[in-house]
């Protein structure tokens, strides 16, 4: 098993506008979930897409001894899967068909799964996140939140080594936010995976993440555990808000926002 995922000296630009500036992350270990947090425009989604190989970047992304930046798109996709904020519109597939299609794209070393095996794997993924009842529905008929859950099913069915999830809870109600994060953390623990998740909900990040990386203006501002990283000074500097960091009766860390910094 490789030693982990590392990002070294990442630079990403759109034309002359630099989005990610010489950003390096500590090695992210197998069996860990890392949350990328920061204000809008901090470069979180761009960094995630660059790690997935979907944005041109300078720098190195390694998975153990493997240099992912030197791999073909197909080779990288078999090890690293990316969940976008939204599925592309206009897909005339059923939920089950879309998960099976994702499985076939990710077939290891070009060896296609049998139809029966694909069906089983796809159904297991849908069942795991509680949407097996949607299997025969067309993607075009689903709500934004349901489409987000289907995207997660496509990702977990492929059984990657690394899962990259861009705001996987943004369109979900409270119940499904917890179910999704429980599912992701469970997969990470069960299969010794690496997960990197962009989150805007700081309390979800504090609750689920083993490691938090805070981005600001395309640079790494801070990284560590929630206890190490989250404090009032950080929120004032990075988000421009006044907060209190407290623990509830169950000893879960919570961030309470009092207002904007004057």
C-alpha positions in Angstrom: 0.0 0.0 0.0 1.3 3.4 -0.9 2.3 5.9 1.8 -0.3 8.5 1.0 -1.2 11.4 -1.3 1.0 14.5 -1.5 0.7 17.7 -3.4 3.9 19.7 -3.9 4.3 23.2 -5.3 1.0 23.3 -7.1 0.4 26.3 -9.4 -2.8 26.7 -11.4 -3.6 29.6 -13.7 -6.5 30.7 -15.9 -4.8 32.8 -18.5 -2.8 35.4 -16.6 -4.8 35.0 -13.5 -3.1 32.7 -11.0 -5.6 30.8 -8.8 -3.4 28.4 -6.9 0.0 29.8 -5.7 2.9 27.4 -5.0 0.6 25.3 -2.7 1.9 22.1 -1.0 -0.1 19.8 1.3 1.3 17.6 4.0 1.1 13.9 3.0 -2.5 12.7 3.4 -2.5 9.2 4.9 -4.6 6.2 3.8 -7.6 5.8 6.1 -7.9 9.6 6.5 -10.5 12.2 5.5 -9.2 15.8 4.8 -11.5 18.8 4.5 -10.6 21.7 2.3 -12.2 24.9 3.7 -11.9 28.6 3.0 -14.0 31.5 1.6 -15.3 31.6 -1.9 -12.6 32.1 -4.5 -9.9 30.6 -2.2 -9.0 28.0 -4.9 -10.5 24.9 -3.2 -12.3 23.5 -6.2 -9.5 24.4 -8.6 -7.0 22.6 -6.4 -9.3 19.5 -6.3 -9.7 19.5 -10.1 -5.9 19.9 -10.5 -5.3 16.9 -8.2 -7.8 14.9 -10.3 -6.0 15.8 -13.5 -8.8 18.0 -14.8 -6.9 21.3 -14.7 -3.4 22.0 -16.1 -1.0 22.6 -13.2 2.6 23.0 -12.5 3.9 20.9 -9.6 3.7 17.3 -8.5 0.9 15.1 -7.2 2.1 11.8 -5.8 0.3 8.7 -4.5 3.1 6.9 -2.7 5.9 6.5 -5.2 3.6 7.1 -8.2 3.8 10.5 -9.9 0.2 11.0 -10.9 1.0 14.1 -13.0 2.9 11.8 -15.4 0.0 9.3 -15.9 -2.5 9.3 -18.6 -6.1 10.4 -17.7 -7.2 6.8 -17.7 -4.4 5.6 -15.5 -5.0 8.4 -13.0 -8.8 7.8 -13.0 -8.4 4.2 -11.9 -6.7 5.4 -8.8 -8.3 8.8 -8.2 -12.0 9.6 -8.6 -13.5 13.1 -8.7 -17.1 14.0 -7.7 -18.1 17.4 -9.2 -20.6 19.8 -7.5 -23.1 18.9 -10.2 -23.7 16.2 -12.8 -23.8 17.6 -16.3 -27.3 18.3 -17.5 -29.1 16.6 -20.3 -28.1 13.0 -19.6 -30.8 10.6 -20.8 -29.7 7.7 -18.6 -31.4 6.0 -15.6 -29.7 6.2 -12.3 -28.6 2.6 -12.5 -27.3 3.0 -16.1 -25.2 6.0 -15.0 -23.5 4.1 -12.2 -22.8 1.1 -14.5 -21.3 3.5 -17.1 -19.0 4.9 -14.4 -18.0 1.3 -13.5 -17.1 0.4 -17.1 -15.1 3.5 -17.6 -13.0 2.6 -14.5 -12.5 -1.1 -15.3 -9.1 -2.0 -14.0 -6.5 -2.7 -16.7 -9.2 -2.7 -19.4 -10.9 -5.8 -18.0 -14.6 -5.2 -18.2 -16.8 -6.5 -15.4 -19.6 -8.8 -16.5 -23.1 -7.4 -16.8 -24.2 -9.2 -13.7 -21.2 -8.0 -11.7 -21.8 -4.4 -12.8 -25.4 -4.6 -11.7 -24.4 -5.9 -8.3 -21.7 -3.3 -7.8 -24.0 -0.5 -8.9 -26.9 -1.6 -6.8 -24.6 -2.0 -3.7 -23.4 1.6 -4.2 -27.0 2.9 -4.5 -28.0 0.9 -1.5 -25.1 2.1 0.6 -26.2 5.7 0.3 -29.9 5.0 0.5 -31.1 5.7 -3.0 -31.7 2.2 -4.4 -35.3 3.2 -4.9 -34.2 5.7 -7.5 -32.4 3.0 -9.7 -34.9 3.1 -12.6 -35.5 6.9 -12.6 -34.0 9.1 -15.3 -31.3 11.5 -14.1 -33.2 14.3 -15.8 -36.2 13.8 -13.4 -34.2 14.1 -10.2 -33.7 17.0 -7.9 -30.3 18.6 -7.5 -29.8 16.9 -4.2 -30.7 13.5 -5.7 -28.3 14.0 -8.6 -25.6 14.8 -6.1 -26.3 11.5 -4.4 -26.1 9.6 -7.7 -22.7 11.3 -8.4 -21.5 9.9 -5.1 -22.8 6.5 -6.0 -20.8 6.6 -9.2 -17.7 7.5 -7.3 -17.9 4.9 -4.6 -18.8 2.1 -7.1 -15.5 2.5 -8.7 -13.6 1.7 -5.5 -10.7 4.1 -6.0 -7.7 4.6 -3.7 -8.4 8.4 -3.5 -11.8 10.1 -3.5 -12.0 13.8 -4.3 -15.4 15.3 -3.5 -16.3 18.9 -4.4 -19.0 20.2 -2.0 -20.8 16.8 -1.8 -23.4 18.1 0.7 -24.2 21.5 -0.8 -27.7 20.6 -2.2 -28.7 18.1 0.5 -31.0 18.4 3.5 -29.6 17.9 7.0 -30.5 14.1 7.1 -28.6 13.4 3.8 -25.7 15.6 4.7 -25.0 13.4 7.7 -25.7 10.2 5.7 -23.3 11.2 2.9 -20.5 12.2 5.3 -21.1 9.0 7.4 -20.9 7.0 4.1 -17.7 8.7 3.0 -16.0 8.3 6.3 -17.1 4.7 6.6 -15.6 3.9 3.1 -12.4 5.6 4.1 -12.1 3.5 7.3 -13.3 0.3 5.8 -11.1 0.3 2.6 -8.2 2.4 3.9 -8.9 5.1 1.3 -7.9 8.7 1.1 -10.7 11.3 0.9 -10.4 15.0 0.2 -13.6 16.9 0.5 -14.4 20.6 -0.2 -16.8 21.8 2.5 -18.4 25.2 3.3 -20.0 23.9 6.5 -17.3 24.2 9.1 -19.1 22.2 11.6 -19.3 19.2 9.2 -15.6 19.6 8.6 -14.9 19.7 12.4 -17.1 16.7 13.0 -15.8 14.4 10.2 -12.4 15.4 9.1 -9.2 13.9 10.4 -7.3 16.8 8.9 -8.3 20.3 7.8 -6.5 22.4 5.2 -7.5 26.1 5.1 -7.1 27.9 1.8 -7.0 31.7 1.4 -6.3 33.5 -1.8 -4.9 30.4 -3.5 -2.5 29.6 -0.7 -2.4 27.2 2.2 -3.2 29.3 5.3 -3.2 26.6 7.9 -3.5 22.8 8.2 -3.9 20.3 11.0 -6.6 18.8 13.2 -9.8 20.8 13.9 -8.5 21.4 17.4 -5.2 22.7 16.1 -6.5 24.8 13.3 -9.9 26.3 14.2 -9.7 29.4 16.3 -11.3 32.9 16.5 -8.2 34.5 15.0 -8.3 32.3 11.9 -12.0 33.1 11.2 -11.5 36.8 11.6 -8.5 36.8 9.2 -9.7 34.3 6.6 -13.5 34.7 6.7 -13.9 38.2 8.2 -16.3 36.9 10.9 -16.3 36.8 14.7 -16.9 33.3 16.1 -16.9 31.3 19.3 -15.4 27.8 19.3 -17.2 25.6 21.8 -18.0 22.0 22.6 -21.5 20.8 22.9 -22.8 18.3 25.6 -21.5 15.4 23.4 -18.1 17.1 23.2 -18.4 17.8 19.5 -16.5 20.9 18.5 -18.9 23.6 17.1 -18.3 27.0 15.5 -20.8 29.7 16.4 -20.8 32.8 14.3 -21.6 36.0 16.1 -21.3 38.4 13.2 -19.0 40.0 10.6 -15.8 41.7 11.7 -16.4 45.4 11.9 
